Amino acid sequence: MITLRLAGERGHFYHGWLNTFHTFSFADYYDPKHVHFRALRVINEDVIDPGRGFGMHPHENMEIITYILNGELEHRDSLGTGEIIRPGDGQRMSAGAGIVHSEFNPSPTEPVHLLQIWILPDKDKQNVDPSYEQKPFPDEEKRGRWRLIASPTGEQGSVKINSDARLMVSKLLPGESLPITLDEGRHGWLQMARGKATLNGTALRQGDGAGISKETALTLSVTEEAEVLLFDLA
């Protein structure tokens, strides 16, 4: 079963410096039909103006992944971390029992376009120490294939998250196809970061999402150069 979440149906807010689209319920946006999908709690598509961002604010009990599409984002947190997140990087912050962080666009001229992803952890927050991890994943590792960038085991050099979930990314050219294989009882979420494709013949474009359940073998076929995120979920 494939359940579509179309880009135009997402929650949308424009705050002057932030243009944001919410796939699932978030902050002042609430849709009882779209609160989460399995452990996938948030997919926000954000465009942040130059020199603007989110000041220091707290999180707890969440695995947070920031995936940059264009531009750069500066991350700072109460652990003393200070990093610049760039397109294609695998980055995660485990909030655990509590962490405070900020995210700013350091460019004076260019916006930053990103996906902010929250995944519910398997462990109680008191059993997870707050932590941060970031690794580069070059484009050539994603072209024409799925590249694992986040997993519960850190396998294949991925960043490690405290959840039974895996995040894979691919970059595809028009005419290319990729299989999607899920083990029996697993679920998937496909997010079109950019481009156009079909999933078992169902058309998808930038911003669209598709929940996948009771399916073990599908085919993603690209019709316009695409960057795609695939979540494998319990």
C-alpha positions in Angstrom: 0.0 0.0 0.0 1.3 3.4 -1.0 -0.1 6.5 0.8 0.6 9.8 -0.8 1.4 13.0 1.1 1.4 15.7 -1.6 3.6 18.7 -1.3 0.7 21.1 -1.7 -1.2 19.6 1.2 1.5 20.1 3.7 1.3 22.7 6.5 2.9 26.0 5.3 4.1 29.1 7.2 6.0 32.1 6.1 7.7 34.0 8.9 9.4 36.7 6.9 12.8 35.1 7.2 11.7 31.5 7.2 9.6 29.7 4.5 8.6 26.3 6.0 6.5 23.3 4.9 5.5 20.6 7.4 4.8 17.1 6.2 3.6 16.1 9.7 2.0 18.1 12.5 4.5 20.6 14.0 4.4 23.6 16.3 1.2 25.6 15.4 0.3 23.2 12.6 -1.8 20.2 13.6 -3.4 17.6 11.3 -4.7 14.6 13.1 -4.3 12.5 9.9 -0.6 13.4 9.7 1.0 13.4 13.1 3.8 10.9 12.3 4.5 7.8 10.2 5.9 5.0 12.4 8.9 6.5 14.2 9.2 9.3 11.6 7.9 12.4 13.5 9.0 15.5 11.5 10.0 16.3 8.0 10.2 20.1 7.6 11.3 21.7 4.4 12.9 25.0 5.3 14.3 27.9 3.4 16.1 30.3 5.8 17.2 33.8 4.7 20.8 35.0 4.8 22.0 35.8 8.3 18.9 34.4 10.0 18.1 31.3 11.9 17.0 29.7 15.1 18.5 30.9 18.4 19.4 28.6 21.3 16.5 26.4 22.1 16.1 23.0 23.9 15.2 19.5 22.7 14.9 16.2 24.5 14.0 12.6 23.6 14.5 12.9 19.8 16.9 12.0 17.1 17.3 15.0 14.8 18.8 14.9 11.3 19.4 18.0 9.2 19.9 17.4 5.5 21.1 20.4 3.4 20.0 20.7 -0.2 21.5 24.1 -1.0 23.6 26.6 1.1 25.1 26.0 4.5 23.9 25.9 8.1 25.9 26.7 11.2 25.1 24.4 14.2 26.1 25.2 17.8 25.0 23.3 21.0 25.5 23.0 24.7 28.0 20.2 24.2 30.4 22.7 22.8 29.9 21.6 19.2 30.3 24.1 16.4 30.0 22.8 12.9 29.0 23.9 9.4 26.6 21.5 7.7 26.9 21.4 3.9 24.9 19.8 1.1 25.0 16.0 1.3 26.4 15.7 4.8 25.0 13.1 7.2 24.3 14.9 10.4 22.4 13.9 13.5 21.9 15.2 17.0 20.7 12.8 19.7 18.8 15.0 22.2 18.5 12.3 24.9 17.9 13.7 28.4 18.3 17.3 27.0 20.4 19.5 24.8 20.3 23.2 23.7 21.3 24.2 20.2 21.1 26.9 17.6 21.0 26.8 13.8 21.9 29.8 11.7 22.5 30.6 8.0 26.0 32.0 8.1 25.9 33.4 4.5 25.3 37.2 4.2 23.8 36.8 0.7 22.5 33.2 0.1 19.5 31.4 1.6 19.9 27.9 2.9 17.4 25.1 1.8 17.2 22.1 4.0 15.1 19.2 5.4 14.8 19.0 9.2 14.0 15.4 10.2 12.9 14.1 13.7 12.8 10.4 14.5 11.4 9.0 17.7 14.1 7.1 19.7 13.7 3.5 20.9 15.3 4.3 24.3 14.0 6.3 27.2 15.6 9.7 27.2 17.2 9.1 30.6 19.2 6.3 29.0 20.6 8.4 26.2 23.5 10.9 26.6 23.1 13.9 24.3 25.5 13.7 21.4 26.3 15.0 17.9 27.8 13.4 14.8 28.4 14.6 11.3 30.1 13.0 8.3 30.4 13.9 4.6 28.8 11.7 2.0 30.1 12.7 -1.5 27.6 12.8 -4.4 29.4 10.0 -6.2 28.4 7.6 -3.4 24.7 8.5 -4.0 24.6 8.6 -7.8 22.4 5.8 -9.2 22.2 3.9 -5.9 21.0 4.1 -2.3 23.6 5.4 0.1 23.0 4.7 3.8 23.6 7.8 5.8 21.9 7.0 9.2 21.3 3.7 11.0 21.0 2.2 14.5 24.3 0.4 14.1 26.5 3.0 12.2 27.0 0.4 9.5 28.6 1.3 6.1 30.0 4.4 7.8 26.6 5.9 8.5 25.9 8.2 11.4 24.4 6.3 14.4 20.9 7.0 15.7 19.0 5.6 18.7 16.1 4.2 16.7 15.2 1.2 14.6 15.3 3.3 11.4 17.6 3.7 8.4 17.9 6.7 6.1 19.2 6.3 2.6 19.7 8.9 -0.1 20.1 8.7 -3.8 20.7 11.1 -6.7 19.3 10.0 -10.0 19.2 11.2 -13.6 16.1 11.1 -15.9 15.5 7.5 -17.1 17.3 5.9 -14.2 15.4 3.5 -11.9 16.1 2.0 -8.5 14.6 -0.9 -6.6 13.2 -0.4 -3.1 13.3 -3.5 -1.0 11.7 -3.7 2.4 11.8 -6.8 4.7 8.5 -8.4 5.7 6.8 -6.3 8.4 8.9 -3.2 7.7 7.6 0.2 6.5 9.0 2.9 4.2 8.7 6.6 3.7 10.0 8.1 0.4 10.6 11.9 0.4 11.2 13.7 -2.9 13.8 16.4 -2.0 13.8 17.6 -5.6 12.9 16.4 -9.1 10.2 14.1 -10.4 9.7 10.4 -10.4 7.2 7.6 -10.3 6.9 5.0 -7.6 5.3 1.8 -9.0 3.7 4.1 -11.6 2.5 6.7 -9.1 3.8 10.2 -10.0 5.8 12.2 -7.4 7.4 15.6 -7.5 9.5 17.8 -5.2 8.0 18.0 -1.7 5.8 14.9 -2.1 6.1 12.0 0.3 4.9 8.4 0.2 4.2 6.1 3.0 4.8 2.4 2.2 3.3 -0.5 4.1 2.7 -4.1 3.2 5.0 -3.8 0.2 8.4 -5.6 -0.1 9.5 -4.7 -3.6 8.9 -1.4 -5.5 10.5 0.5 -8.3 11.4 4.2 -8.3 11.7 5.6 -11.9 13.0 9.1 -12.4 11.6 11.5 -15.0 13.4 14.7 -13.9 16.8 14.8 -12.2 16.1 13.9 -8.6 17.4 13.7 -5.0 15.4 11.3 -2.9 15.4 10.2 0.7 14.2 6.8 1.8 13.4 5.8 5.4 13.2 2.1 6.4 11.1 1.9 9.5 9.9 -0.7 12.0 
